[in-house]
Amino acid sequence: MTIKLSRDQAFVLSDWLYEVMMRSDKLSAIVPDKAVWSAIYAISGPLETTLPEIFMPNYAERLEQARRCLIADMVGDEEEPEFGEPG
């Protein structure tokens, strides 16, 4: 199976997965079915190894810019998504 993501999507997803996975209690609260964790780990590994942004000194600024671009593309600059702010 192939999943295609933009660089911004991959970057934001990678950050979110890292945050969730580094706190196992947080992962189990969000995804109680441990069988799903296999897919989560399968996605996070390639993201971590193919995104040079995660090693750059201006990581936080790049991440914030990627988030802003994705939100603007999804709903426009004037409003936030109804389901909440990403991150």
N, C-alpha and C positions, 0 to 999 in steps of 0.2 A: 504494500500500500504506500502511496506517495501523498504527502501533505505539503502543499506549497504555502509558504508564508512570506510576506515582505520582510525586509531586513528589520524594520521597526517592529513588526509583529513578533518576529523571532526574538529580538532583543528584550522587549517588554515581557514576553512569555518566559524567557529564560530567567529574568530577574525574579518574577513572581514565583516560578517553580523553585528557584534557589531558596527564597524566603520561606516558602511553605515546607519544603523538604528538610531544611536545616532545623526545623522545630517539629519533631515527629508528632508531638501532641497537636500541633496545628494541622498537620496533614490528616491525621486521623479524625479530627473534628470536621474538616471539609470533605474528606473522602473516607467514610467509615469502612467501605468495602476494600479490604487489603488486596484483593485480586486486581483491582483497578490500578494499584500502585505500580504493578509491572509495566503497564503502558506509560505511566507518568515517568518512571525511570528511563524507559526506552526513548521517550521524547527529550528528556532533559540532557541526556548524555551527548547526543549529536549537537544540540544547541550550544552547550558549553565548549565543545571542541571546534566549532566553526565560526564563532563570533569573536572577532578580535576586540570588539568594543568592551568586553568584560575585563580586559587587561589594561585599558587605557586610563591614564591619570584623570581625565575629565569624565569618568564613568557617570557620575550623578547628573551632570549637565546633559550629556548625550541621552541618558535615559529619560530625563524630563522632556527633552525635545521630541524624542520618539513618541512619548505618551501624548504630548500636545498634538502632534501630527495625526496620530491614530484617532484621537477624539474628534479633531476637526474633520477628518475624512468621513467619520462615521455619522456625526450628527450636525456638523457645522460649528463655526466658531462661537455662535451666540448662545449655545445651551449645552448642558451636560447630558449624558445619556440618562434615561429614566431609571435604569437598573443600578445606578450608582457610579461613582468615580472608580476607575481602575486603580489597582495597586494596593 
